[in-house]
Each structure stands twice: as structure tokens, then as C-alpha cells.
Amino acid sequence: MTNAELITKIKTNGPSRVVTSDEGQATTPDLAFERFSITPDVIFIRRDGWSLGASMRHYNVAFEMWADEWVAAMHVVTGTVTAING
């Protein structure tokens, strides 16, 4: 899947998981909202297609989890996509 296809998929379906704690715990987007009232502000996209959403509070936690594996980050509100790691 190309990066463009991954981004389209994530814009349609949302991230695979959303960070819910400062320790990096994550859950599905639905549970993150239902249990913690967390919706992602940014979605990091890993080179294998997996994605991780984070609120601005958990931005650094999420980024550091797979810093060398992210290929892009998408700002949820604007839809702006920024390439990472090449």
C-alpha cells in the first residue's frame, strides 16, 4: 500500500489505536473516546500501515513509541500530512 493509500484509509477509518495515558497505553478509537473522552489531534502512520492517534497531551509519548518507523503524521482537524523519516 502506498503512503497516499494509507492516508486515504486513515482519513476514512481513523487510527488503529489511540494513546490514552502518559505511559503509552492505547486502545481503539471508540474506547478511547467512550472511556477517556480522548479524540486524536494527530495520527502517526507507521511504514507497515499501522497507525497511532494521540491528543496533543500525548503527542510526544506517541511519537517516541516508534520514532524510527513513522512515515507520516496527519493533523486531524486540517488533514495536513507531514512526511517523517524520509
Secondary structure, DSSP 8 states (H G I E B T S, - for coil): --HHHHHHHHHHH--SEEE-STT--EE-HHHHHHHH----SEEEEETTS-EEEE-GGGHHHHHHHTTTTEEEEEETTT--EEE---
